[in-house]
């Protein structure tokens, strides 16, 4: 099994209200993906509550293989959900590891 963890930093130029709206919309869209992408084993989005840390969002998901992670990344439902933060995103970090 593969753990796919992605962290996002939103642009500082956004107001906190804008960030909250984007983050909550992204969380809702991503967490609804297992209904559309059946090979997602689990997926959760955490919204950072500690303003002294760099990252605003953490996506934590599990798949059977790295090939499934790759298929997920190009799936139209995922692409649409990722589009929610596309213009608001300043930085992204990702790690995929076997569990």
C-alpha positions in Angstrom: 0.0 0.0 0.0 1.1 3.6 -0.7 0.5 6.7 1.5 0.2 9.8 -0.6 0.6 13.0 1.5 0.5 16.5 0.0 0.8 19.8 1.7 -0.3 23.2 0.3 0.6 26.8 1.1 -1.9 29.4 0.0 -0.8 32.8 -1.2 -0.3 35.3 1.6 -2.1 37.9 -0.5 -5.4 36.2 0.2 -7.5 37.3 3.1 -8.2 34.8 5.8 -11.9 34.7 4.7 -10.8 33.9 1.1 -8.4 31.2 2.4 -11.1 29.6 4.6 -13.5 29.5 1.7 -11.0 27.9 -0.6 -9.8 25.5 2.0 -13.3 24.3 2.9 -14.3 24.0 -0.7 -11.2 22.0 -1.5 -11.7 19.7 1.6 -15.3 19.0 0.6 -14.4 18.3 -3.1 -11.4 16.0 -2.2 -13.2 14.1 0.5 -16.0 13.3 -1.9 -13.6 11.7 -4.5 -13.9 8.1 -3.2 -17.5 8.1 -4.6 -16.1 8.8 -8.0 -12.6 7.2 -7.9 -13.3 3.7 -6.4 -9.6 2.7 -5.9 -9.0 5.4 -3.3 -8.7 3.4 0.0 -9.0 6.5 2.2 -8.6 10.2 1.9 -8.7 13.1 4.4 -7.9 16.8 4.2 -6.7 18.6 7.3 -6.9 22.4 7.6 -4.0 23.8 9.6 -5.1 25.6 12.9 -1.6 26.8 13.8 -0.9 30.1 12.0 2.8 30.0 12.9 3.3 27.0 10.6 4.0 27.3 6.8 1.4 24.8 5.4 -2.3 25.6 5.2 -3.6 22.2 4.0 -2.5 18.6 4.4 -4.0 15.9 2.2 -3.5 12.4 3.5 -4.6 9.5 1.3 -4.0 5.7 0.8 -3.8 3.6 -2.3 -2.9 0.1 -3.2 0.0 1.1 -5.5 2.0 4.0 -6.9 0.3 3.3 -10.2 -3.1 4.1 -8.5 -1.6 7.3 -7.2 -0.6 8.2 -10.7 -4.1 7.3 -12.1 -5.7 9.4 -9.3 -3.6 12.4 -10.2 -4.9 12.6 -13.8 -8.5 11.4 -13.1 -10.9 14.2 -14.2 -12.7 14.3 -10.8 -9.3 14.9 -9.1 -8.2 17.4 -11.6 -11.5 19.4 -11.1 -11.1 19.2 -7.3 -7.4 20.3 -7.5 -8.5 23.2 -9.7 -10.2 24.8 -6.6 -6.8 25.8 -5.2 -4.9 26.1 -8.5 -4.8 29.9 -8.6 -4.6 30.3 -4.8 -1.7 27.9 -4.3 1.8 29.4 -3.5 3.6 26.1 -2.8 3.2 22.4 -2.7 5.1 19.5 -1.1 4.4 15.8 -1.7 5.7 12.5 -0.4 4.6 9.0 -1.5 5.8 6.0 0.6 5.0 2.4 1.1 3.2 1.3 4.3 
